[in-house]
Amino acid sequence: MKIAIGTKNPTKVNAVKKVFGDTFTYVEVAVQSGVSPQPFSDEETIQGAVNRARAAVAGADIGIGLEGGVQETPYGLFLCNWGSLVTSKDLEPILGGGARIRLPEAVAGMLRHDKKELAEAMEVYTNQKNIRKKEGAIGIFTNGNLDRTAMFYQVVLMLKGQLDFRTNQAVQ
């Protein structure tokens, strides 16, 4: 079976491969999310994940889309992340969300007022490059206790679990 991952970002690709293992063939597909470069709500972030999964699934058995975004709350701006899984037989998305942490105001302000993407704001905040392809904001703000791959790993576990459940229900 072939799994198409709607990104070439190594943190997301590695999360998918860790969950599904060596029994699948993987293809990394550079697809557009169809949402703004910095999704600013759960709804927009979910839509980006769904769009990526649906765009990636062509020519594969399973398409997976993973999207990071932010969500404004009365308690501040929170990091959010969502995943979507579709199959070539059923484009109805399976959805799962992951860890959330409040972003420091210095970073949140760059997103709100300067209209920067989180990756850009993190480069300014940390004076480091390519954080989105390494530990991510989650890794920085959890002092390395949870990195971006582990964060998306949890999301992909939920997607796979729901797919397994759906498959088992269909057999009964």
Residue frames as qw, qx, qy, qz and C-alpha x, y, z in Angstrom:
[[0.000, 0.887, 0.462, 0.000, 0.00, 0.00, 0.00],
 [0.422, 0.311, 0.010, 0.851, 1.09, 3.53, -0.74],
 [0.233, -0.811, -0.402, 0.356, 0.74, 6.51, 1.60],
 [0.361, 0.573, 0.130, 0.724, 1.04, 9.98, 0.11],
 [0.387, -0.602, -0.363, 0.597, 2.06, 12.66, 2.59],
 [0.267, 0.868, 0.316, 0.274, 1.00, 16.17, 1.59],
 [0.186, -0.952, 0.239, 0.044, 4.33, 17.79, 2.47],
 [0.773, 0.380, -0.372, 0.345, 8.08, 17.42, 2.17],
 [0.247, -0.752, 0.392, -0.469, 8.71, 18.77, 5.68],
 [0.488, 0.221, -0.825, 0.179, 10.84, 16.14, 7.45],
 [0.215, -0.125, 0.683, -0.687, 9.15, 16.58, 10.84],
 [0.727, 0.157, 0.153, -0.651, 5.76, 15.67, 9.40],
 [0.731, 0.347, -0.548, -0.213, 7.08, 12.94, 7.08],
 [0.251, 0.282, -0.853, 0.360, 8.98, 11.29, 9.94],
 [0.464, -0.050, 0.543, -0.698, 5.88, 11.33, 12.14],
 [0.824, 0.240, -0.110, -0.502, 3.87, 9.47, 9.49],
 [0.640, 0.373, -0.672, 0.014, 6.62, 6.91, 8.88],
 [0.032, -0.274, 0.800, -0.533, 7.00, 6.27, 12.63],
 [0.629, 0.048, 0.416, -0.654, 3.30, 5.53, 13.01],
 [0.856, 0.338, -0.059, -0.388, 2.74, 3.42, 9.89],
 [0.710, -0.385, 0.571, 0.146, 6.10, 1.63, 9.81],
 [0.139, -0.448, 0.719, 0.512, 7.99, -0.23, 7.12],
 [0.451, 0.282, 0.844, 0.064, 5.09, -2.10, 5.53],
 [0.385, 0.840, 0.332, -0.190, 4.02, 0.89, 3.43],
 [0.530, 0.257, 0.250, 0.769, 5.53, 2.75, 0.50],
 [0.108, -0.790, -0.290, 0.530, 5.69, 6.51, 1.06],
 [0.419, 0.479, 0.301, 0.710, 5.63, 9.41, -1.32],
 [0.185, -0.565, -0.268, 0.758, 6.15, 12.99, -0.23],
 [0.283, 0.623, 0.547, 0.482, 4.00, 15.35, -2.26],
 [0.139, -0.203, -0.140, 0.959, 4.43, 19.12, -2.28],
 [0.029, -0.634, -0.690, -0.348, 0.82, 20.30, -2.29],
 [0.071, -0.388, 0.084, -0.915, -0.82, 23.58, -1.47],
 [0.017, -0.247, -0.805, 0.539, -2.83, 23.88, 1.74],
 [0.067, -0.574, -0.617, -0.534, -5.39, 26.17, 0.12],
 [0.381, -0.853, -0.337, 0.118, -5.44, 28.33, 3.25],
 [0.052, 0.962, -0.220, 0.151, -3.41, 31.34, 4.31],
 [0.570, 0.449, -0.591, 0.352, 0.33, 30.80, 4.91],
 [0.059, 0.130, -0.737, 0.661, -0.36, 31.26, 8.64],
 [0.429, -0.492, -0.682, -0.330, -3.67, 29.62, 9.53],
 [0.040, -0.297, 0.396, -0.868, -5.25, 31.68, 12.31],
 [0.696, -0.184, 0.245, -0.649, -7.97, 29.37, 13.65],
 [0.530, -0.088, 0.841, -0.068, -8.72, 25.71, 14.23],
 [0.695, 0.561, 0.375, -0.249, -11.16, 25.80, 11.31],
 [0.441, 0.818, -0.324, -0.178, -8.57, 27.17, 8.88],
 [0.156, -0.551, 0.820, 0.003, -5.91, 24.78, 10.14],
 [0.648, 0.136, 0.732, -0.164, -8.26, 21.80, 9.77],
 [0.663, 0.699, 0.131, -0.235, -9.17, 22.92, 6.26],
 [0.198, 0.776, -0.581, -0.142, -5.48, 23.11, 5.36],
 [0.374, -0.288, 0.880, -0.055, -4.93, 19.54, 6.60],
 [0.689, 0.400, 0.564, -0.217, -7.98, 18.26, 4.69],
 [0.525, 0.803, -0.138, -0.245, -6.91, 20.05, 1.50],
 [0.003, 0.653, -0.751, -0.099, -3.41, 18.58, 1.76],
 [0.519, -0.059, 0.845, -0.113, -4.70, 15.03, 2.34],
 [0.680, 0.567, 0.403, -0.232, -7.15, 15.22, -0.58],
 [0.402, 0.829, -0.326, -0.210, -4.55, 16.70, -2.92],
 [0.137, -0.577, 0.804, 0.035, -1.94, 14.12, -1.94],
 [0.705, -0.003, 0.671, -0.230, -4.07, 10.96, -2.22],
 [0.726, 0.597, -0.133, -0.315, -4.14, 10.91, -6.05],
 [0.647, 0.494, -0.580, 0.044, -2.26, 7.78, -7.09],
 [0.084, 0.294, -0.827, 0.472, -2.02, 6.44, -3.52],
 [0.427, -0.394, -0.812, -0.056, -4.15, 4.37, -1.17],
 [0.400, -0.751, -0.414, 0.324, -3.98, 6.85, 1.71],
 [0.289, 0.631, -0.018, 0.720, -3.42, 10.60, 1.74],
 [0.518, -0.612, -0.414, 0.430, -2.32, 12.39, 4.88],
 [0.185, 0.724, 0.023, 0.664, -2.28, 16.14, 5.44],
 [0.556, -0.508, -0.408, 0.515, -0.75, 17.76, 8.51],
 [0.146, 0.730, 0.131, 0.654, -1.12, 21.47, 9.21],
 [0.421, -0.343, -0.462, 0.701, 0.12, 23.74, 11.96],
 [0.026, -0.706, -0.294, -0.644, -1.64, 26.95, 12.91],
 [0.115, 0.016, -0.537, 0.835, -2.60, 29.18, 15.78],
 [0.291, -0.640, -0.664, -0.254, -5.84, 29.78, 17.66],
 [0.046, -0.406, 0.252, -0.877, -6.75, 32.99, 19.49],
 [0.499, -0.512, -0.697, 0.057, -8.33, 32.49, 22.92],
 [0.314, -0.905, -0.069, -0.277, -9.13, 34.75, 25.88],
 [0.765, -0.575, 0.166, 0.240, -5.93, 33.34, 27.42],
 [0.167, -0.674, 0.512, 0.505, -3.68, 34.24, 24.50],
 [0.666, 0.523, -0.389, -0.361, -2.58, 32.89, 21.15],
 [0.754, -0.277, 0.593, -0.058, -2.13, 29.12, 21.16],
 [0.126, 0.376, -0.826, -0.401, -0.20, 26.85, 18.84],
 [0.806, 0.143, 0.415, -0.397, -2.52, 24.29, 17.24],
 [0.083, 0.374, -0.826, -0.414, -1.97, 21.41, 14.86],
 [0.784, 0.221, 0.326, -0.480, -4.33, 19.20, 12.93],
 [0.124, -0.250, 0.878, 0.390, -4.17, 16.17, 10.70],
 [0.754, 0.317, 0.100, -0.567, -6.42, 14.64, 8.10],
 [0.266, -0.183, 0.910, 0.260, -6.40, 11.21, 6.50],
 [0.728, 0.376, 0.029, -0.572, -8.37, 10.23, 3.42],
 [0.592, -0.075, 0.768, 0.233, -8.36, 7.05, 1.40],
 [0.062, 0.150, -0.621, -0.766, -8.58, 6.71, -2.35],
 [0.160, -0.384, -0.880, -0.230, -11.96, 5.00, -1.81],
 [0.287, -0.805, -0.517, 0.044, -13.35, 7.55, 0.66],
 [0.330, 0.451, -0.087, 0.825, -12.44, 11.22, 0.58],
 [0.512, -0.784, -0.188, -0.295, -14.44, 11.83, 3.79],
 [0.306, 0.594, -0.557, 0.494, -11.65, 13.03, 6.08],
 [0.744, -0.469, -0.405, 0.249, -10.61, 11.45, 9.32],
 [0.078, 0.820, -0.166, 0.543, -9.47, 14.28, 11.62],
 [0.748, -0.455, -0.338, 0.345, -7.26, 14.55, 14.67],
 [0.044, 0.907, -0.151, 0.390, -5.78, 17.46, 16.60],
 [0.762, 0.023, -0.451, 0.464, -2.80, 17.67, 18.86],
 [0.512, -0.407, -0.369, 0.661, -0.91, 19.49, 21.54],
 [0.060, 0.873, 0.207, 0.437, -1.54, 23.14, 22.34],
 [0.536, -0.385, -0.286, 0.694, 0.61, 25.64, 24.13],
 [0.061, 0.971, 0.187, -0.138, 0.27, 29.38, 24.60],
 [0.650, 0.434, 0.001, 0.624, 2.82, 31.34, 22.62],
 [0.383, -0.438, -0.227, 0.781, 4.82, 34.05, 24.37],
 [0.221, 0.874, 0.295, -0.317, 3.45, 37.51, 23.65],
 [0.128, -0.652, 0.460, 0.589, 6.67, 38.47, 21.84],
 [0.186, 0.000, 0.874, 0.449, 5.94, 35.77, 19.25],
 [0.206, 0.632, 0.741, -0.098, 2.16, 36.18, 19.27],
 [0.071, 0.814, 0.079, -0.572, 2.56, 39.89, 18.58],
 [0.087, -0.398, 0.648, 0.643, 4.63, 39.21, 15.47],
 [0.145, 0.291, 0.906, 0.272, 1.84, 37.00, 14.15],
 [0.083, 0.759, 0.597, -0.247, -1.01, 39.34, 15.06],
 [0.019, 0.894, 0.052, -0.445, 0.52, 42.72, 14.24],
 [0.082, -0.609, 0.585, 0.530, 3.42, 42.07, 11.85],
 [0.848, 0.363, 0.007, -0.386, 1.50, 39.34, 9.98],
 [0.116, 0.540, -0.829, -0.081, 4.49, 37.01, 10.13],
 [0.861, -0.055, -0.471, -0.186, 4.17, 33.25, 9.82],
 [0.779, -0.610, 0.135, -0.042, 5.06, 31.35, 12.97],
 [0.887, 0.075, 0.068, 0.451, 8.22, 29.97, 11.33],
 [0.352, 0.657, -0.038, 0.665, 9.40, 33.51, 10.52],
 [0.423, -0.800, 0.098, -0.415, 8.55, 34.77, 13.99],
 [0.908, -0.392, 0.082, 0.124, 10.44, 31.86, 15.55],
 [0.741, 0.319, -0.014, 0.590, 13.53, 32.65, 13.48],
 [0.030, 0.747, -0.106, 0.656, 13.44, 36.24, 14.74],
 [0.678, -0.665, 0.064, -0.307, 12.68, 35.18, 18.33],
 [0.912, -0.324, 0.185, 0.170, 15.41, 32.50, 18.52],
 [0.110, 0.817, -0.489, -0.286, 17.89, 33.78, 15.93],
 [0.469, -0.156, 0.852, 0.173, 17.87, 30.26, 14.43],
 [0.432, 0.309, -0.478, -0.699, 16.97, 29.08, 10.92],
 [0.559, 0.050, -0.745, -0.361, 14.62, 26.31, 9.75],
 [0.304, -0.167, 0.723, -0.598, 12.99, 25.68, 13.12],
 [0.783, 0.161, 0.092, -0.594, 9.88, 24.30, 11.36],
 [0.808, 0.333, -0.476, -0.102, 12.04, 21.50, 9.93],
 [0.331, 0.272, -0.771, 0.472, 13.60, 20.73, 13.30],
 [0.135, -0.222, -0.813, 0.522, 12.13, 21.02, 16.81],
 [0.140, -0.651, -0.547, -0.507, 9.50, 23.62, 15.91],
 [0.235, -0.591, 0.171, -0.753, 8.01, 26.20, 18.25],
 [0.860, -0.422, -0.144, -0.248, 6.73, 23.35, 20.42],
 [0.853, 0.017, -0.289, 0.434, 10.31, 22.15, 20.94],
 [0.245, 0.453, -0.240, 0.823, 11.57, 25.60, 21.83],
 [0.391, -0.494, 0.127, -0.766, 8.76, 26.40, 24.27],
 [0.911, -0.360, -0.079, -0.186, 8.74, 22.97, 25.96],
 [0.267, -0.762, 0.591, 0.002, 12.51, 23.11, 26.42],
 [0.302, 0.404, -0.835, -0.218, 12.92, 20.10, 24.13],
 [0.432, -0.031, 0.812, -0.390, 10.48, 17.89, 26.02],
 [0.623, 0.502, 0.594, -0.081, 8.24, 17.64, 22.95],
 [0.143, -0.341, 0.464, 0.805, 9.46, 18.34, 19.43],
 [0.516, 0.345, -0.164, -0.767, 7.52, 18.87, 16.23],
 [0.441, 0.143, -0.842, -0.275, 7.87, 15.28, 15.04],
 [0.100, -0.164, -0.900, 0.391, 6.57, 13.94, 18.37],
 [0.336, 0.323, 0.300, -0.833, 3.71, 16.45, 18.30],
 [0.595, 0.310, -0.375, -0.640, 2.62, 15.34, 14.83],
 [0.246, 0.112, -0.963, 0.020, 3.28, 11.68, 15.75],
 [0.199, 0.244, 0.752, -0.579, 0.42, 11.92, 18.27],
 [0.516, 0.424, 0.001, -0.744, -1.86, 13.40, 15.62],
 [0.494, 0.323, -0.706, -0.390, -0.98, 10.65, 13.12],
 [0.028, -0.001, -0.962, 0.270, -1.55, 7.98, 15.80],
 [0.403, 0.356, 0.504, -0.676, -5.09, 9.31, 16.20],
 [0.548, 0.449, -0.324, -0.627, -5.64, 9.26, 12.44],
 [0.347, 0.233, -0.898, -0.136, -4.39, 5.67, 12.11],
 [0.130, 0.108, 0.868, -0.467, -6.45, 4.55, 15.10],
 [0.516, 0.413, 0.263, -0.703, -9.59, 6.01, 13.60],
 [0.525, 0.413, -0.580, -0.466, -8.81, 4.40, 10.23],
 [0.166, 0.116, -0.973, 0.109, -8.31, 1.03, 11.94],
 [0.315, 0.259, 0.676, -0.613, -11.59, 1.48, 13.82],
 [0.561, 0.458, -0.084, -0.685, -13.43, 2.42, 10.64],
 [0.435, 0.345, -0.782, -0.283, -11.93, -0.58, 8.83],
 [0.020, -0.005, -0.954, 0.299, -12.84, -2.97, 11.66],
 [0.439, 0.336, 0.452, -0.701, -16.41, -1.64, 11.79],
 [0.564, 0.435, -0.364, -0.600, -16.80, -2.21, 8.03],
 [0.286, 0.228, -0.928, -0.076, -15.73, -5.86, 8.44],
 [0.188, 0.098, 0.837, -0.504, -18.33, -6.63, 11.12]]
